[in-house]
Amino acid sequence: MSNRVALATVLAVVTAFFYAMSNVLELLEAEKVPDEYSMKPGLLVRLVRRPRWLLGLLSDFGGYLCHAAALKEIEAQGWSLNPGRYVGVAPGEQVSDEDFKEQLETLNEELETLNAQARDLEQTIARNVAEILEA
């Protein structure tokens, strides 16, 4: 995994933490406000006066910043974080169609050999189980 992908992943996790913390802090403070302020402009005035609610708002802002930074890192990776793009071919290295076809044929032959061995093992296991059950 490249350093940029690792950074984008860490930033995404930190973003989730900030958003979760902001939700909890803001909810805890909003629950303490009397119901008569519900859906009225006075509700916001009361909440802004509560330090823990403001800390939740600050946490939201931290989440936005981390989210933006994570998206910037993901954009730098061509909007792709899948591991497959980092395996096989080094950046700038070109693989011709003939080389690819040759590699694929070699891998396919190996797969066919392994499948034949698996079938042989399956038959051996089936015989052994049958012998055990007949005994």
Secondary structure, DSSP 8 states (H G I E B T S, - for coil): --HHHHHHHHHHHHHHHHHHHHHHHHHHHHHTS-GGGTTSHHHHHHHHT-HHHHHHHHHHHHHHHHHHHHHHHHHHTTT---GGGGSSS-TT----HHHHHHHHHHHHHHHHHHHHHHHHHHHHHHHHHHHHHH-
